Amino acid sequence: MPRVGSQPSSKAWEMLQVYRERYPIDHLLGQVDSLERSIQRREARHHAIRRRLESLEKELSAATAELDAVAQEIAGSRTAGALLIEDIIDRVRQENDERWSPIPIRGFRVWRIESEAVWGNQLSWPEPRLESRCLRSVPGEDIPHSLGRCGPPACGIYALKDLDFFPAGVASCEMRDMAVGVVALAGKVVEHELGYRAQRASVVALAIHHRGHRVVTDRASEIEALFRTPASAIERLENNDVSGPNEARALLERSQKEDKWT
């Protein structure tokens, strides 16, 4: 008798057995017997498929557990590899005077003031932030290139560690049509004996002596204006009463020491 599923027709098969016992009706059931044999074959096949499915489910469960274990092994190996790589890179950076710091490194640099433009050594600074790029496009390293193969001069935004490393007129903030400032260096920074070459720089303090006007400031909004429209901003922000050489140098040195490089 069919036993697969809960079919409404099962009642008819039960009644057939009752009537077979009650009356001689087998001669009428040729097609029914053929169907019953077909059902029995399919039930056997259904049972075999279910057993195979149960076996596959066990294999799938074991394979899933094995997959998770291998994934954990891979993650562990990647973590160990990352620690090893970081240690190697740290040694290479130390050997090549290359540094990365979570706190920006501060140094001194100068710019030329030309009408409505502020110029570094080779590029204008339309705003008090700059991302360095290699003018010779030497491939194979992050900018600035640690080994300086693209130079001289090697690429990067330059800054000195001490104002006294500049010529006397610059160090005293007395050089005309020049700006002396403090920059916060970030990203990759290559250290040299007197200063740094950096990937990125942001100006945090500025002292300007231009056409008889003096401005000294560490206010972000004023520094922004001095880079965007230097000539007009210098006249508007002039503060001769507090921007003598001594005051200018004191503010710059104070700004340079504000963040400690770790």
Secondary structure, 3 states (H helix, E strand, C coil): CCCCCCCCCHHHHHHHHHHHHHCCCHHHCHHHHHHHHHHHHHHHHHHHHHHHHHHHHHHHHHHHHHHHHHHHHHHHHHHHHHHHHHHHHHHHHHHCCEECCCCCEEEEEEEEEECCEEECCCCECCCCEEECCCCCCCCCCCCCCCCCCCCCCCCCEEEECCHHHCCHHHHCCCCCCEEEEEEEEEEEEEECCCEEEEEEEEEEEEEEEECCEEEEECCHHHHHHHHHCHHHHHHHHCCCCCCCHHHHHHHHHHHHCCCCCC
